[in-house]
Amino acid sequence: MPTLSVELHPQTPESYKIAKIVNVLRSGAVMLYPTDTGFALGCCLSQKNAIARIRQIRRLPENKHLTFLCDSLSHIAEFAKVSNHAYRVIKRLIPGPYTFILPATKAVPHYAVDPKRKTTGIRVPENPIALALLKELGNPLISITARVATDDDEEIETPEELIEKFASLVDVVIASEVYHFEGESTVIDMTDDAFSIIRRGARVQTVLREVPELQD
């Protein structure tokens, strides 16, 4: 099947195009799409074969657990155990370039769970296209940075280069006239009330302001 290429409006993505993409995703498609942190490879959380393809594309080991996107805090609560403290902090931060590490519920497939800690990583993106896909789908999207190293070990950075590189590897390519990427997400471990920052990424200062104890 030829790759489906779709261009969406960056702020008000066309609903009929979103519906077409979601229909393909439900059949097990893998897509390249823009998020707030950058271009990502994605598929339905429930599509095991599609996730296996993403692992193959990114050359990820089977034991590498994957993060996923939800469209709201209530959606997060379906897949993770959220303490009162975590709930308040997440509510203030989302949507945005933040990955929350939380204890997983049984609703999370094993391939999205850290087998040792029984945790999962979840984001609510601040990107109209990603949010429109999530709302139409009604389920989470697996999301991992679309990254390919060139022969001289330099990362491919421009949207045009990434689209060209991945077009033959995925089923759907989503493009837009304008992109706003903030870089890799800030990762916050919320598995207990003593939160910690695992990775300092986009808007880390906002996190430090909202959770002052993390500055210690």
N, C-alpha and C positions, 0 to 999 in steps of 0.2 A: 504493500500500500504506500503510495507516495506521501511524503511529509505534508501535513496540512499547515500552511503558513497563514497567520491571521494578524492583521494590524488593528490594534485597539486604541481608542482615545485614552490618553493618559489619566484624565480626571473623571470622565463619564463613559466608561467602556460600554459599547453597544450590547444591549441585552440579548439580541438574537445571535450575535457572535459568541457571547459567553455561553449561551445554551448549547450551541453547536460544539464548542470545545468540551464542555462538561459531558455531553453525550458520548464523545470519543473517550474521555477519561474513564467513564464508567465501564467501558469495554476493555480497559486494561492498557490504555495508552500512556506513554511517557512524554512529558513536554519540557521544553525550555521556555521559561517565562520570567518576567521582571518582578522583583520584590523591592522592598525598601532598602535592603542591604546589598542588592546586586542581582545579576541573573542567577537563576537556580534551575536545577533539574527537579521535576516533581511528578507525582502520580497520586492516585487515591491511596489512602492509608491501608485500605482493605485488599488492594491488588498485589498479592504476593509475587506473581510473575513479573509485574512491572517493576517492583522494588528490586528483584533480582537483576533486571536489566540495568537499573541505575547503578547497582553495585559493580556490574561488569563495566559499564561506561567509565565510572570513576575509579575502578580497580580497588574496590573496598573489600576487606575481608568479611566473612560471614558474621564474625562476632562484633563487628562495628555497628553499634546501635545508631539509628537515624532519628533526627529530630523532625517534628512536623508542625504545621500551621493550623491554628483554629481561628474562628472569626470573632470570638467574644470570650469574656471571663466565664460565663455560664457554660460555654462549650468546653473550656479548659477543665472545669470541675467534673465533667463526665469522664475524663481520661486521667485525672490526677487528684491526689488527696491534697487539698489546699487548706492550710491552717488559717485561722482568723488573721494572724499577722501577715501571712503571705497574701491573703485575699486583699487586704487593705493596700498593700504595696503594689501588687499587680494592677489593681483597679486604677491607681494613680499613674502608672507608667504606660499602660496600653492605650492605643496601639503604638508600636514603635519597634526599634531594632534591638530587642531584648529577648534572650532565650532564658526561660525559667526551668531549672532542674528541680523536679518534684517527684514525690513517691507516685509510682504508676498504679492505676486501678487495673482490674482484670479486663477492662475494655480495650486496653492497649495491646496490640499484637506483640509477640515476643521479639520480633525483629526491630521494634522501636523501644525496647526496654534494656537498660543496662543489667546484664544477668547477675552481676555481683551485688549491686546496690538496690536493684529493683526500682530504678528511677527512670524517668523519661524527660526529654527536653521538648518544650512547647513554646511557640511564638504566636503573637497576634500582630501581623504586619501592618505597617502604615503605608499601604499601597492600594489605590483604588482597584487596580486590575486583580491583584491577588485576593482582595476581600470580596470582589464580585464573584470570582470563581468559587471561593469558599461558601458563600451564601447560596449560590445556585446549586452547588454540589450537596450541601447539607452535611458534609463529613470533612474530616481533616485531610490535608494534603501533606504527603512526605515532601520535604524540601531540603536540598543540599546544594551548596554553592557549585555552580557550573565552572569548573576549573580544569584547564588543560595546560600543561607545560609544553613549551616549544622545544626544539632540539637543543637550543642553547640555554635551556632552563629558565627562560624569561616567561612570565605569565602573560597569557593573552588577556588584554584588558578592555579593548573597545567593544561595544555591543555588536558592531558589524563583524568583527573578527570572531567573536563567540558564536554568533548566529551561523556564520559560514562554516565554522568548525563542527558544530553540533547538528546542523540541519540533516545530515545523513544518518545520524545516530538516534534520533528521536522521531516520534510520530507527529508531534505538534510543535510549531515554533510560534511564539507570541512576541510581536514587536510593537513598538509605539514610536510616535514622532519625537517624544521627549522622555528622558529618563532622569530620575532623581535617586541616586544611590548614595547611601551613607557609609558603606563599608561594613565589615563584619560586625555581627551583633555582640553586645555585651552579654556575657553569660553569668547568671546569678544562681548559685546553689541555694535552694530553699527547702532542702530535705528536713531541716529542723529549724528552730527559731533563731539559731545563730547563723544568719545568712553570711555568705561569702561570695566574692567575685572570682570566678574561675578564669574569665578572660575579659580584659578591659578593651572594649571595642567602642562602637558608636554611642554617643550620648552618655558616656560613663559618668560625666559630671552631674548629669541629671539624676542618675542612680544614687550617687554619693549625697546629693542634696536631699533626695527623698528618704534615704536610709542612712542617717548620719553615723550610725554605729559602724558602718562599713569603712569609714575613714580611719578607724583606729588601727 
